[in-house]
Amino acid sequence: MAEPRKKKDLYQVLGVARGADEGAIRKAYRRLARKHHPDVNPGDKGAEERFKEISEAYAVLSNTEKRRLYDEFGEVSLEAGFDAEAARRAREAFESRFGGAGAGRGPGGAFGGLGGEEFAYGDLDDLLGDLFARRGWSGGPGGPGAGRGRRGADLEATLELDLAEAARGGEKRLQVARPGADGRLLQEQVTVRIPAGVADGGRIRIPGKGAEGRGGGPPGDLWATLRIRPHPVFRLEGRDLLLEVPISVREAVLGAKVEIPTLEGRATVTIPAGSDSGTRLRLRGKGLPDPTGGPAGDLLVTLQIRVPRGLDAGAASKLEELARFDPPDLRKDLFR
């Protein structure tokens, strides 16, 4: 006999007890989301999938009605078009057929033994999912759930963006091959609406653009994972932009005003007199915007002194004259 299909319990995903209150669920989600967020784990596929799993679990358990139905019916309650009343009638019909007292339910809505033997179809979620998908069960023929098929599978796609596109948001076209209900691949161009300030590794859900459903069931969704292409001069760190700016010895010693690039065009920064190589200047709000409406990141400018090369004898002599202005014992801190 085939083993029942295993599913992940949403409470276990968040690491909370079934009786946990809203505060405990919210606290667990925030802790796990911070740990597994794609911004904190760039390029880590495992963390990305874990973050998605955590977010989906929280979306259900933080919603009073969704949590109530999940506690009663399990994962099948999350399917599009789920009818709780029809599911209850299906359950009652099953228990009536096999004998309600002998078909007790175990933890999480699972049916227990029939005459001491484990019920091979698995938990209530599997049972109701099969009934709805194969028979359009609604508690009787011709009921409100009759003819309901199985929802189509979700699809995954990758969408590449320039850094400027990620910053300003907008719309992008994505060519998708969607499996049809008859097994054929349907080529379709899908429009993806991108919020301003999306993060590398972020995911956008496009409802109804997954595989077609079976037996008249609804289509799945398309999940687009965003990848931001490397920029020639900017480096991304969270929502902050990092930029290295070369300056001359004269500019470092005497100070200067220099032009630098930003995502919005050119800007002028003031280099303080006496700046060392590695000095960092901060331009607040010149990084990536926050798609949730929070403060934008900053532009962090690191100064890199470029020394002159190929000096002739006269220029070298003048530089020697300036040696008396060098700080005394530059390397004393190396030997503490």
N, C-alpha and C positions, 0 to 999 in steps of 0.2 A: 504494500500500500504506500502511495507517495506521501511524503511528509507534508504537513500543512505549510503554506507559504509564510515565511517569517517577515514580520514588519517591525519597524522601530517604534517603540512606545514614545509618544511625545513628552511624557513626563520624564522618562529616562534620558531623552535627548538633552533636556535642560537640567537634569540632575536634581529634580524636586519630587517630593511625595505627591501622591494623587490628591491628598487633602490640602495641599499648599495654598495659602491665600494669595491675593493679587500682588501684594508687596514682595513676597518671597519669589514669585515667578518673575516679576520685573527685575529684582536684584540679580537673580541667576542669569537672566538673559543679558543684562548689561555686562556682567562679569565675563561671560563666555564670548559675547560679541566683541568686546575690547580685545580679548586674547586671540580670536581667530579672524579679525577683520582683514580683508585683502590689503588695506593700506599698511597694516602692521606686518603682513606676511607676503610681500610682493613675489609673484611667481610660484607660490606654494599652492598647487592644485588641491591638496588635501585640506588645507586650511580654508580654501575657497568653498569647497563642498560642505565642510563642517559649518561655515558661516551661513550658507544657504539653508542647511538643515535646521540650525538654531533659529534663524529668522522665521522659517515656516512653522516651526513648533510654537514660537511665541505668538505668531499671528493667530493661531487657533486658541491657545490657552489664555491669552489676554482678552479674548472676546467671550463674554458670558454665555451667549447663546451657542456659539460654536463649541465651546468647551462642554456645555451641558450635553449636546448631541454626541460629541466625541466620547464622553464618558459612558453614554448609553449604548452607542452603536459601534464605536471604534472608527477605523480609517474610512470605511465606506461612507460615513457621514460627510466627508470632505469632497466627495465627488460632485461635479456640477449637476444640478437638477435633483439632488437627493430629496426624497419625500419621506419625512419622519413618520407620518401617519401610515403611509403605505408599508414602510419597513416594520412598523409595529404589528400591522395585520399579517404580514408575512411571517413574522416570528411567532405570533399566536397560532397561525395555521400550522406551522411546523410542529410546535409543541403539542398542539391538539392531535396531530396525526401520529406522533411517536409517544405521546403520553407525557403530559406536562411534568408530573412528579419525577419521571425517570430521566427527563432531559434537562436537568438542572444546568444553570449557567455558572461558569467558573469566573475567576478574576478577569476584569476587562471585557466582560460581555461574552466570554468564550463558553460554548456548550461543553458540558462535562460528559460523563459516560452514559451509554445506553445499555442498561443491564450490566454495568460494571466494565464495559468495553469503551475505550476512547473513541469519540466521534471523529472519523477520518477526515471530514471536510475542513477541520480546523476551527477557527473562532467564528463568532457571529459576523464579523466583518467579511470574511471569505464567503460565508453562506449567503448573506444578503447581496454581496457583490455578484455572485454567480446567479442568484435568482433574478436580480434586476437586469443583468446583461443577457442571459440566455432566454428568459421567459417574459420579460417586461412585467414582472410580478407586481401587483398592487393590492393583494389581498383577495383577488378573484379576477376572472376574465373580464375584460372590458372596463376595468377600473381606471382611475385617473393616471396610473403609472404604466398602463398597458403599452407595449411596443417600445419601451425605452431601451436603447442599446448601450453599448459600452463607450465611454469617453475615449477619444483618441490620445495617443501618447504625446507627451511634451517633446519638443525638439530643442537642440542646443546649436548655437551658431556663435561665431566670433566676428566682431566688428572692430576694425582698426580705425583710429582717429589720430589726426595731428593734435599736437598740444593746444594749438589755437582753437581747434574745433571742440576739444574737451572743455576749454575755458568758456567759450561763448554759447555752447549748446546749439540746438537747431534740429534739423532733420537729415537723416542719411538713408540711402536706399540699400537694401540688402537682398541679394538673390538667394532664394530658398527653394530646396527640393522637398516638397511635402508629400509623404506617403498618402495615397488616396485610399478610400474604403475598399476599392477593388484591387489593391496592390500596386497600381501604377504610381509613378512619381510625377507630381504636379509641380512644374516650374512656376514660381511666382516671385514678383518683386514686391518686397514688403517695405513700408515706410517706418523707420524707427525714430521716435521723437526723443531727443537727448537733452536732459536738463543741463543747464550751465554748471560747470564745475564737477562733472562726473569723475570718479577716481578710476585709476587703472585697475582692472580686475572687477569693476562694478558690473552688476547684472541688471538688465532691463527686461521686463515681461511684456510680451505683445500678445494679448488675449486672442484665442481663436485661430492662431496661425501655426499651430502644430499639426500633427497628423489628423486626418479625418477620422471621425468616430465610426463605429460599426453598428449596424442595425439601427441607424437613425440617431445614434448617440452624438453628443456635441464634440467638436474638435478639441484637441489639446492646445497648449500654449507654446509659444516660441520664446526661449530665453536667450537673449543676446549678451554675451560676455564682452565687455569693452577692453580693448588693448590700446594704450596710448603709445604711438611710435616715438622713439628717441628723438630729441630736438638737438639741432647742431650746437646751440650755445647754452640752453637752459637745462637744468637737471631738476627733476621733481622729487620732493621729499614731503610726503603727506600732501598738504595744500600749499606748502611753501615752494617757491622757485629759487634755485641756487644758480648764481651767475659769477663766474670768475672774470675780473676786469684787469687787464694789464695796465700798469702806470709806469711812468719814467721815474728815475732817481730824483730829478728836479721836482716833479709833482709830489713825490712822497715826502721830500724834505720841506718844501715851501708851501705845500697845499695847492689845491687847484679845483676848478669846476670842470667836470667832464660829462659828456653825453654817453648814455648807456641805452640799450634796447629794453623794452618791456613788451608784454603781450598786447598792450594798447598803443604802442608806438614808441617814440623816443622820450627820455626823461633826463634831467640834469641832476647830478649828485655832487655834493661838496666833499672833497677829500681833505680831511684835517691835516694841517702841517705836522710833520713828524710821524706820519703813518708808517707802520712796519708792514712788511709783506705778511699777508694772512689776516690783516685787519678786516673785520666784517662790518658792513653798513647795512641797515635795515630800512626798507621802504614798505611801510605798513599798507596792507590792503592791495598790494600789487601782485599777489599770487593768484591761485585759483579761487573762484567764488565757491560758496557752500550751497549745494543744491537744496538744502533744507532751510535756507534763509539765515544761517548763522554768519559770523564774520568771515571775510575772505582771508586767505593766507597772505603771507608777506613775500617780498622779493629780497633775498639775502645776497648781498654783493660782497664777494671776497676779493681784496686787493692783492695783486701779484706784481711785485716790483721787477721790471725788466732792466737789466744793466746793459750799458753800451758795450759793444764788441768791436774789435778791429781798430782800436785807437792808435793814432800816430804818436810820435814822440812828444810833440807839443801838447796834445790833449792829455796824454798820460802824465806829463809834468804838472799840468794844472790840477789834475786829480790828486796828485801827491801833495800839492799845497793844501788841499782840503782835509788831509789826513789828521791835521791837528784838531779838527772838529769831531772826530770819531769818538763815540762813548768809550770811557776807559774800561779795560778788561771786559770785553763783550762776553767772554765765555766762562766767567767765573762761576756761574750757577751750574755748570755742567759737572763740577767737581765737589759739590757739597757732600 
